[in-house]
């Protein structure tokens, strides 16, 4: 199995555990990274803080949350691997632990471990080092981990209720935005949206599909991961239109409007970077359907 050397991100940000959350957020923006590693006074790796960790901390405790030390937000004692392991070991750790970033350490001359980089799931997917089934299992494990971590982190039922409400609100906002742009009648909103999303996922190569699914609301990720691995090249905008006519009984003109409206809605729901990634993987007949109006880079609806 291949060495992890070519997969290691050497550009990492390591902050002391007493660094404030707002300082960590600024460091992520300035260095254009999605996480920071956390060390203690001895320089030992004691945690990891992701952009999602910061967003969740701010949304659940908006007052003063930016002034708490990252030791209160971080995932403590993150799983790590030695620089000498192979990529199979890293993939297995991601699947078993439900994580997508694995710190890489090496031993210093005095025998202490020193963090030298990160291996991310996105890079493994992009390199096609693992197959679709493995990617799907890792993403499912990550989804499960988020919810297990949430439900067993203390007994704050109010916070749990709020988180569930936000998850539901995010999903409903997604369906509403698609329905409005695609002019889908309310009784068919979820069904048609799910069908169109499934078509898009199946048209992508599994590496791109897995990354795209991670951008979507949590309430629809599991179902999309169960779809057959793509790319299914029979799927085209015309094929999607005809399927809407056959499955739901709409006219061809209405189905054409739904397909074009669906892609326009995506530009308002998914980050610009991800939209560009999608367009790069699709034929011109699909790319022409995307309109302007995407949110800022990095903004997503995943929850």
Order of alpha helices (4+ residues) and beta strands (2+ residues): beta-alpha-beta-beta-alpha-beta-beta-alpha-beta-beta-alpha-alpha-alpha-alpha-alpha-alpha-alpha-alpha-alpha-alpha
